[in-house]
Amino acid sequence: MNSGEIDRYPVNQLPDRYSLARSAVYKRMQDVRIVPEKVGQRSYITAQQLQLMDELHRFINQGGSAAEFIEARGLRQRPGNNGSGQSGSGSDLAVNPNDFGSMMGAFAELMGRMGFGQPDPMKYFETLENAAKNGWLPSTSELAELIDLSPREIEGYGDRFSEAGFVFSRAGYRKNGEIAWKVAKRLK
């Protein structure tokens, strides 16, 4: 690798790079199974992982979804497949025993494979209900993550759209410059 190439990229700079909320960046890393490397107090991803994140970002901005990207790139791993073509005990987790952050990421992934900590697929209804009741104004990226659309799709709907029994209306801008959305329940 020559001196002009990046060999690692700070995770805390990814939200600015993609103009996304931190939670959306971590969701994307989780989707493509990127576990950052912890060095001191900072977390980094490799140049190869950064390239994958850039490709995912471009794909989503062109109207695709993370699930479609994962399927198209063949990144989906079947349960019990350890990456070698053999079914196994799920011991395909690459962990450096001296890297606590990597070990915790691998542990979280293993727990997810075992079904622990799996999100309730209906949880987003509760979140939308709370947003409507409390007058919360989610940003475009927060809303996109919540209802599994790309930010570009949401912005393409214009000033108002409805989804899953809720109506979303543009309501100004958040601090980060993203559009803020008012959430209301659709009347019957």
C-alpha positions in Angstrom: 0.0 0.0 0.0 1.5 3.4 -1.0 1.6 6.3 1.4 -1.3 8.1 -0.4 -3.8 5.3 0.3 -6.0 5.1 3.4 -5.4 1.9 5.5 -8.0 2.7 8.1 -10.8 5.3 8.5 -12.3 6.6 11.7 -15.8 5.4 12.3 -16.8 8.8 13.9 -16.2 10.5 10.5 -18.7 8.2 8.7 -21.9 10.1 9.6 -20.4 13.3 8.0 -19.1 11.4 5.0 -22.6 10.0 4.2 -24.7 12.8 5.7 -26.4 10.2 7.9 -27.3 9.9 11.6 -24.8 7.9 13.6 -27.4 5.2 14.2 -28.0 4.8 10.4 -24.2 4.4 9.8 -24.0 1.7 12.5 -27.1 -0.1 11.1 -25.4 -0.1 7.6 -22.2 -1.5 9.1 -24.2 -4.2 10.9 -26.1 -5.0 7.7 -22.8 -5.7 5.8 -21.2 -7.3 8.8 -18.5 -4.7 9.4 -17.1 -4.8 12.9 -14.9 -1.8 13.5 -11.4 -2.2 15.0 -10.9 -0.4 18.3 -7.5 1.4 18.8 -7.4 3.2 22.1 -10.6 5.2 22.4 -11.3 5.3 18.7 -12.9 2.8 16.2 -11.7 2.3 12.7 -12.7 0.4 9.6 -10.3 -0.8 6.9 -9.9 0.7 3.5 -11.7 -2.3 2.0 -14.6 -1.9 4.5 -14.8 1.8 3.6 -15.0 0.9 0.0 -17.9 -1.5 0.8 -19.6 1.2 2.8 -19.2 3.7 -0.1 -20.6 1.2 -2.6 -23.6 0.5 -0.3 -24.2 4.3 0.1 -24.2 4.8 -3.7 -26.5 1.8 -4.1 -29.0 3.1 -1.6 -28.9 6.7 -3.0 -29.7 5.2 -6.4 -32.9 3.8 -5.0 -31.8 0.4 -3.8 -32.0 -1.0 -0.3 -29.4 -2.5 2.0 -31.1 -5.9 1.6 -30.9 -5.7 -2.2 -27.2 -4.7 -2.0 -26.4 -7.6 0.3 -28.2 -10.0 -2.0 -26.6 -8.6 -5.2 -23.1 -8.8 -3.7 -23.6 -12.3 -2.2 -22.9 -11.0 1.3 -25.8 -13.0 2.9 -24.5 -15.9 4.8 -26.7 -18.9 5.3 -27.2 -20.1 8.9 -24.6 -22.8 9.7 -22.4 -21.9 6.8 -18.9 -21.0 8.1 -17.8 -19.4 4.8 -15.8 -22.5 3.8 -18.8 -24.3 2.2 -19.1 -26.6 5.2 -21.8 -26.4 7.7 -20.3 -25.9 11.1 -20.6 -24.6 14.6 -20.7 -21.0 13.4 -17.0 -20.5 14.3 -16.4 -18.3 11.3 -16.0 -15.2 13.5 -12.6 -13.7 13.0 -11.5 -12.4 16.4 -8.2 -11.2 17.7 -8.2 -12.1 21.4 -6.2 -9.0 22.2 -8.9 -6.7 20.7 -11.8 -6.3 23.2 -13.9 -4.3 20.7 -13.6 -7.0 18.1 -14.4 -9.7 20.6 -17.5 -7.8 21.7 -18.6 -7.3 18.1 -18.2 -11.0 17.4 -20.1 -11.8 20.6 -22.9 -9.6 19.6 -23.0 -11.2 16.2 -23.1 -14.7 17.7 -25.9 -13.6 20.1 -27.8 -12.3 17.0 -27.4 -15.7 15.2 -28.7 -17.4 18.3 -31.8 -15.2 18.3 -30.9 -13.1 21.3 -31.5 -9.3 21.0 -33.4 -9.6 17.8 -35.5 -6.5 17.3 -39.2 -6.9 17.4 -40.3 -6.4 13.7 -43.4 -4.4 14.9 -41.3 -2.1 17.2 -41.3 0.6 14.6 -45.0 1.1 15.0 -44.5 1.9 18.6 -41.8 4.3 17.7 -44.0 6.0 15.1 -46.9 6.1 17.6 -44.6 7.8 20.2 -43.3 10.3 17.6 -46.9 11.2 16.7 -48.0 11.6 20.4 -44.9 13.5 21.5 -44.5 15.7 18.5 -41.0 14.3 17.7 -39.6 15.3 14.4 -37.4 12.6 13.0 -34.8 13.5 10.3 -35.0 12.0 6.9 -32.2 9.5 7.7 -33.8 8.5 11.0 -37.2 8.0 9.3 -35.6 6.1 6.4 -34.0 3.7 8.8 -37.2 3.3 10.8 -39.5 2.5 7.8 -36.8 0.8 5.7 -36.7 3.2 2.8 -33.8 5.1 1.4 -33.5 8.8 2.3 -33.7 9.5 -1.4 -37.0 7.6 -1.7 -38.5 9.7 1.2 -37.3 13.0 -0.3 -38.8 11.9 -3.6 -42.3 11.7 -2.1 -42.4 15.5 -1.8 -43.9 17.4 1.1 -46.2 14.7 2.4 -46.6 10.9 2.1 -48.2 8.1 4.1 -46.9 4.7 5.1 -47.9 2.0 7.5 -51.0 3.9 8.8 -49.0 7.2 9.4 -48.8 10.4 7.5 -45.4 12.2 7.3 -45.2 15.9 6.5 -42.1 18.1 6.0 -41.8 20.3 9.1 -38.6 22.3 8.6 -35.0 21.2 9.1 -33.0 19.6 11.9 -29.6 20.9 13.2 -27.7 18.6 10.8 -29.5 20.2 7.8 -31.7 17.2 7.2 -35.4 17.6 6.6 -37.5 17.1 9.8 -40.7 15.1 9.4 -43.9 15.5 11.4 -45.6 12.2 12.2 -49.3 11.8 12.5 -51.7 8.8 12.6 -53.8 8.4 9.5 -57.4 9.0 10.3 -59.8 6.2 9.5 
